Amino acid sequence: YSFFDPTLYTEESLVPFATALGNAMSLLNNEEATDAELAAALAALEEAKENLVLLNPPVVERTEIAVEHYTVSAGDSQAGEGPEMAIDGDSNTMWHTDWYAGDNHDNHWYLIELDSAYMVDGFNYLPRQAQTNGIITKYQIEVSLDGEEWTKVAEGDWALDSAQKTAEFAPVKAKYVRLLPIEASSDQPLYFACA
């Protein structure tokens, strides 16, 4: 931390960092400090460092995470229209929920599992191109680091057309990103979703 410049960070985020740094320094100078106490102090310092907030964060150009850095799955799929079809690079293929799932929304989700945790700030959705059945018009995006506990980061409405849609949200560290279709176009009384 010898190259640390406190003028770059908000005062609110510096206070916990300064406290953690002071505690760590005190323990380093204490010959009676145990290894466990030193390890805990270092962990607290690292956490405080991760929570520092820049006064003027750098502007970072958005980039898409390449398909080779993630795998996909879905709660359900129609045979021949599995989740991998949405990322195969062919806009004529798609993931489609089970045609016979009816109004069961519980399994209507699309999941991206990244190969490691990334800072994520958006989700791109390309609807089916040939017709409107299953195009998602109301959505929710959730993220997770462990695939168990989820945080909603975005929700909203998309136009009922075949143009690519984007959901943007504040940057968040995530290993899993899940799309929940809340409403979608249907040519029947049943509920479908596709991507």
Salt bridges, closest charged atoms under 4 A:
ASP76 OD2 - HIS108 NE2 3.70
GLU113 OE2 - LYS175 NZ 3.77
ASP115 OD2 - HIS69 ND1 2.81
ASP121 OD1 - ARG62 NE 3.18
GLU142 OE1 - ARG178 NH2 2.48
GLU155 OE1 - LYS152 NZ 3.39
ASP157 OD1 - LYS138 NZ 2.97
ASP161 OD1 - LYS165 NZ 2.07
GLU168 OE2 - ARG62 NH1 2.80
